[in-house]
Amino acid sequence: MNKPLKLLSTLGAFAVVAGLVYVAGEMALSDSPLLALAPVALVLSIIFVFIRMNDKQD
């Protein structure tokens, strides 16, 4: 993968993670804080997949 595409995909992944963290924070402050676990689990799985993909490329 060339450098500009890799940079854009990394920035996109970080933007998605930031958005999910924001949603999780809003849900944690709402009436149903247990629902905040869903975006947190999604964020952790995205980070896990991202690390696995980078390890396989090296």
A tleap script that builds the chain and sets N, CA, C and O, in Angstrom:
source leaprc.protein.ff14SB
mol = sequence {
  NMET ASN LYS PRO LEU LYS LEU LEU SER THR
  LEU GLY ALA PHE ALA VAL VAL ALA GLY LEU
  VAL TYR VAL ALA GLY GLU MET ALA LEU SER
  ASP SER PRO LEU LEU ALA LEU ALA PRO VAL
  ALA LEU VAL LEU SER ILE ILE PHE VAL PHE
  ILE ARG MET ASN ASP LYS GLN CASP
}
set mol.1.N position { 0.853 -1.169 0.000 }
set mol.1.CA position { 0.000 0.000 0.000 }
set mol.1.C position { 0.904 1.239 0.000 }
set mol.1.O position { 1.881 1.308 0.746 }
set mol.2.N position { 0.564 2.201 -0.839 }
set mol.2.CA position { 1.411 3.393 -0.899 }
set mol.2.C position { 1.169 4.305 0.307 }
set mol.2.O position { 0.164 4.178 1.006 }
set mol.3.N position { 2.099 5.216 0.533 }
set mol.3.CA position { 2.090 6.026 1.758 }
set mol.3.C position { 0.857 6.921 1.908 }
set mol.3.O position { 0.279 6.949 2.994 }
set mol.4.N position { 0.421 7.656 0.873 }
set mol.4.CA position { -0.756 8.513 1.072 }
set mol.4.C position { -2.016 7.718 1.420 }
set mol.4.O position { -2.810 8.142 2.260 }
set mol.5.N position { -2.194 6.574 0.776 }
set mol.5.CA position { -3.368 5.760 1.068 }
set mol.5.C position { -3.295 5.193 2.481 }
set mol.5.O position { -4.304 5.139 3.184 }
set mol.6.N position { -2.118 4.776 2.893 }
set mol.6.CA position { -1.948 4.247 4.244 }
set mol.6.C position { -2.202 5.340 5.279 }
set mol.6.O position { -2.822 5.084 6.312 }
set mol.7.N position { -1.729 6.551 5.009 }
set mol.7.CA position { -1.952 7.672 5.921 }
set mol.7.C position { -3.437 7.998 6.029 }
set mol.7.O position { -3.949 8.207 7.129 }
set mol.8.N position { -4.127 8.040 4.895 }
set mol.8.CA position { -5.560 8.341 4.913 }
set mol.8.C position { -6.361 7.259 5.624 }
set mol.8.O position { -7.302 7.561 6.357 }
set mol.9.N position { -5.991 6.000 5.410 }
set mol.9.CA position { -6.718 4.926 6.085 }
set mol.9.C position { -6.462 4.946 7.588 }
set mol.9.O position { -7.365 4.652 8.372 }
set mol.10.N position { -5.256 5.287 7.992 }
set mol.10.CA position { -4.955 5.386 9.420 }
set mol.10.C position { -5.719 6.543 10.058 }
set mol.10.O position { -6.287 6.396 11.140 }
set mol.11.N position { -5.729 7.690 9.389 }
set mol.11.CA position { -6.483 8.835 9.908 }
set mol.11.C position { -7.980 8.540 9.952 }
set mol.11.O position { -8.671 8.946 10.887 }
set mol.12.N position { -8.474 7.836 8.944 }
set mol.12.CA position { -9.879 7.448 8.940 }
set mol.12.C position { -10.218 6.514 10.084 }
set mol.12.O position { -11.262 6.651 10.722 }
set mol.13.N position { -9.330 5.563 10.341 }
set mol.13.CA position { -9.554 4.628 11.448 }
set mol.13.C position { -9.558 5.361 12.781 }
set mol.13.O position { -10.387 5.076 13.645 }
set mol.14.N position { -8.636 6.304 12.954 }
set mol.14.CA position { -8.609 7.073 14.194 }
set mol.14.C position { -9.854 7.945 14.335 }
set mol.14.O position { -10.353 8.129 15.445 }
set mol.15.N position { -10.356 8.479 13.234 }
set mol.15.CA position { -11.570 9.295 13.280 }
set mol.15.C position { -12.774 8.452 13.686 }
set mol.15.O position { -13.620 8.900 14.460 }
set mol.16.N position { -12.849 7.236 13.163 }
set mol.16.CA position { -13.948 6.335 13.531 }
set mol.16.C position { -13.865 5.984 15.012 }
set mol.16.O position { -14.877 5.985 15.713 }
set mol.17.N position { -12.669 5.688 15.483 }
set mol.17.CA position { -12.490 5.364 16.901 }
set mol.17.C position { -12.873 6.564 17.769 }
set mol.17.O position { -13.529 6.397 18.798 }
set mol.18.N position { -12.472 7.762 17.368 }
set mol.18.CA position { -12.822 8.960 18.137 }
set mol.18.C position { -14.335 9.170 18.167 }
set mol.18.O position { -14.890 9.541 19.202 }
set mol.19.N position { -14.993 8.936 17.055 }
set mol.19.CA position { -16.447 9.056 17.014 }
set mol.19.C position { -17.133 8.049 17.915 }
set mol.19.O position { -18.101 8.378 18.601 }
set mol.20.N position { -16.633 6.820 17.914 }
set mol.20.CA position { -17.221 5.797 18.775 }
set mol.20.C position { -16.974 6.091 20.252 }
set mol.20.O position { -17.832 5.815 21.090 }
set mol.21.N position { -15.821 6.640 20.573 }
set mol.21.CA position { -15.544 7.025 21.964 }
set mol.21.C position { -16.485 8.149 22.391 }
set mol.21.O position { -16.961 8.164 23.526 }
set mol.22.N position { -16.752 9.080 21.495 }
set mol.22.CA position { -17.697 10.160 21.798 }
set mol.22.C position { -19.096 9.598 22.053 }
set mol.22.O position { -19.760 9.986 23.014 }
set mol.23.N position { -19.539 8.683 21.187 }
set mol.23.CA position { -20.858 8.072 21.356 }
set mol.23.C position { -20.919 7.300 22.669 }
set mol.23.O position { -21.919 7.366 23.382 }
set mol.24.N position { -19.858 6.572 22.989 }
set mol.24.CA position { -19.828 5.817 24.242 }
set mol.24.C position { -19.906 6.759 25.442 }
set mol.24.O position { -20.582 6.456 26.425 }
set mol.25.N position { -19.227 7.885 25.368 }
set mol.25.CA position { -19.290 8.854 26.460 }
set mol.25.C position { -20.674 9.446 26.622 }
set mol.25.O position { -21.156 9.616 27.742 }
set mol.26.N position { -21.312 9.759 25.510 }
set mol.26.CA position { -22.679 10.283 25.578 }
set mol.26.C position { -23.638 9.240 26.141 }
set mol.26.O position { -24.526 9.571 26.926 }
set mol.27.N position { -23.463 7.993 25.747 }
set mol.27.CA position { -24.336 6.928 26.255 }
set mol.27.C position { -24.081 6.667 27.736 }
set mol.27.O position { -25.010 6.350 28.478 }
set mol.28.N position { -22.839 6.797 28.167 }
set mol.28.CA position { -22.522 6.573 29.574 }
set mol.28.C position { -23.160 7.643 30.456 }
set mol.28.O position { -23.512 7.374 31.605 }
set mol.29.N position { -23.307 8.851 29.922 }
set mol.29.CA position { -23.921 9.929 30.691 }
set mol.29.C position { -25.439 9.941 30.579 }
set mol.29.O position { -26.103 10.716 31.268 }
set mol.30.N position { -25.995 9.098 29.725 }
set mol.30.CA position { -27.446 9.071 29.541 }
set mol.30.C position { -28.086 8.166 30.596 }
set mol.30.O position { -27.451 7.781 31.578 }
set mol.31.N position { -29.344 7.843 30.367 }
set mol.31.CA position { -30.080 7.021 31.328 }
set mol.31.C position { -29.667 5.557 31.313 }
set mol.31.O position { -29.919 4.837 32.279 }
set mol.32.N position { -29.041 5.108 30.243 }
set mol.32.CA position { -28.676 3.688 30.147 }
set mol.32.C position { -27.172 3.536 29.933 }
set mol.32.O position { -26.722 3.345 28.803 }
set mol.33.N position { -26.399 3.619 31.002 }
set mol.33.CA position { -24.946 3.538 30.841 }
set mol.33.C position { -24.453 2.162 30.405 }
set mol.33.O position { -23.338 2.048 29.896 }
set mol.34.N position { -25.250 1.122 30.592 }
set mol.34.CA position { -24.823 -0.209 30.150 }
set mol.34.C position { -24.742 -0.300 28.634 }
set mol.34.O position { -23.976 -1.105 28.105 }
set mol.35.N position { -25.521 0.513 27.928 }
set mol.35.CA position { -25.448 0.520 26.467 }
set mol.35.C position { -24.123 1.086 25.972 }
set mol.35.O position { -23.754 0.871 24.817 }
set mol.36.N position { -23.410 1.801 26.824 }
set mol.36.CA position { -22.114 2.365 26.435 }
set mol.36.C position { -21.076 1.275 26.233 }
set mol.36.O position { -20.034 1.524 25.627 }
set mol.37.N position { -21.337 0.079 26.725 }
set mol.37.CA position { -20.388 -1.020 26.543 }
set mol.37.C position { -20.306 -1.468 25.086 }
set mol.37.O position { -19.269 -1.974 24.660 }
set mol.38.N position { -21.373 -1.292 24.319 }
set mol.38.CA position { -21.363 -1.717 22.912 }
set mol.38.C position { -20.348 -0.915 22.088 }
set mol.38.O position { -19.531 -1.525 21.399 }
set mol.39.N position { -20.362 0.423 22.127 }
set mol.39.CA position { -19.332 1.152 21.371 }
set mol.39.C position { -17.921 0.902 21.890 }
set mol.39.O position { -16.966 0.895 21.113 }
set mol.40.N position { -17.784 0.698 23.201 }
set mol.40.CA position { -16.461 0.414 23.760 }
set mol.40.C position { -15.944 -0.912 23.225 }
set mol.40.O position { -14.772 -1.022 22.864 }
set mol.41.N position { -16.808 -1.919 23.173 }
set mol.41.CA position { -16.405 -3.216 22.620 }
set mol.41.C position { -16.041 -3.079 21.147 }
set mol.41.O position { -15.092 -3.708 20.678 }
set mol.42.N position { -16.787 -2.265 20.422 }
set mol.42.CA position { -16.487 -2.047 19.011 }
set mol.42.C position { -15.141 -1.341 18.838 }
set mol.42.O position { -14.366 -1.691 17.947 }
set mol.43.N position { -14.864 -0.356 19.679 }
set mol.43.CA position { -13.577 0.346 19.621 }
set mol.43.C position { -12.434 -0.623 19.898 }
set mol.43.O position { -11.428 -0.616 19.189 }
set mol.44.N position { -12.581 -1.448 20.916 }
set mol.44.CA position { -11.524 -2.406 21.247 }
set mol.44.C position { -11.305 -3.413 20.128 }
set mol.44.O position { -10.167 -3.788 19.848 }
set mol.45.N position { -12.379 -3.854 19.485 }
set mol.45.CA position { -12.213 -4.808 18.385 }
set mol.45.C position { -11.558 -4.140 17.173 }
set mol.45.O position { -10.761 -4.776 16.483 }
set mol.46.N position { -11.877 -2.880 16.905 }
set mol.46.CA position { -11.231 -2.158 15.802 }
set mol.46.C position { -9.739 -2.012 16.073 }
set mol.46.O position { -8.919 -2.217 15.179 }
set mol.47.N position { -9.389 -1.659 17.305 }
set mol.47.CA position { -7.974 -1.524 17.660 }
set mol.47.C position { -7.266 -2.863 17.532 }
set mol.47.O position { -6.139 -2.923 17.040 }
set mol.48.N position { -7.910 -3.933 17.966 }
set mol.48.CA position { -7.328 -5.273 17.873 }
set mol.48.C position { -7.073 -5.664 16.420 }
set mol.48.O position { -5.999 -6.169 16.093 }
set mol.49.N position { -8.051 -5.434 15.551 }
set mol.49.CA position { -7.898 -5.767 14.130 }
set mol.49.C position { -6.813 -4.900 13.498 }
set mol.49.O position { -6.026 -5.389 12.687 }
set mol.50.N position { -6.763 -3.626 13.859 }
set mol.50.CA position { -5.750 -2.717 13.322 }
set mol.50.C position { -4.342 -3.185 13.692 }
set mol.50.O position { -3.442 -3.177 12.852 }
set mol.51.N position { -4.157 -3.588 14.935 }
set mol.51.CA position { -2.845 -4.076 15.371 }
set mol.51.C position { -2.496 -5.372 14.659 }
set mol.51.O position { -1.352 -5.557 14.245 }
set mol.52.N position { -3.459 -6.268 14.509 }
set mol.52.CA position { -3.205 -7.542 13.822 }
set mol.52.C position { -2.812 -7.314 12.367 }
set mol.52.O position { -1.909 -7.976 11.857 }
set mol.53.N position { -3.490 -6.374 11.692 }
set mol.53.CA position { -3.168 -6.099 10.293 }
set mol.53.C position { -1.764 -5.527 10.162 }
set mol.53.O position { -1.033 -5.885 9.239 }
set mol.54.N position { -1.383 -4.648 11.071 }
set mol.54.CA position { -0.045 -4.060 11.015 }
set mol.54.C position { 1.030 -5.080 11.346 }
set mol.54.O position { 2.127 -5.006 10.792 }
set mol.55.N position { 0.754 -6.023 12.226 }
set mol.55.CA position { 1.731 -7.063 12.553 }
set mol.55.C position { 1.953 -8.005 11.382 }
set mol.55.O position { 3.076 -8.457 11.159 }
set mol.56.N position { 0.905 -8.305 10.634 }
set mol.56.CA position { 1.032 -9.223 9.501 }
set mol.56.C position { 1.789 -8.585 8.345 }
set mol.56.O position { 2.403 -9.298 7.552 }
set mol.57.N position { 1.761 -7.259 8.228 }
set mol.57.CA position { 2.435 -6.576 7.130 }
set mol.57.C position { 3.930 -6.466 7.361 }
set mol.57.O position { 4.681 -6.319 6.397 }
set mol.58.N position { 4.384 -6.532 8.584 }
set mol.58.CA position { 5.821 -6.378 8.880 }
set mol.58.C position { 6.601 -7.639 8.661 }
set mol.58.O position { 7.814 -7.659 8.869 }
savepdb mol mol.pdb
quit
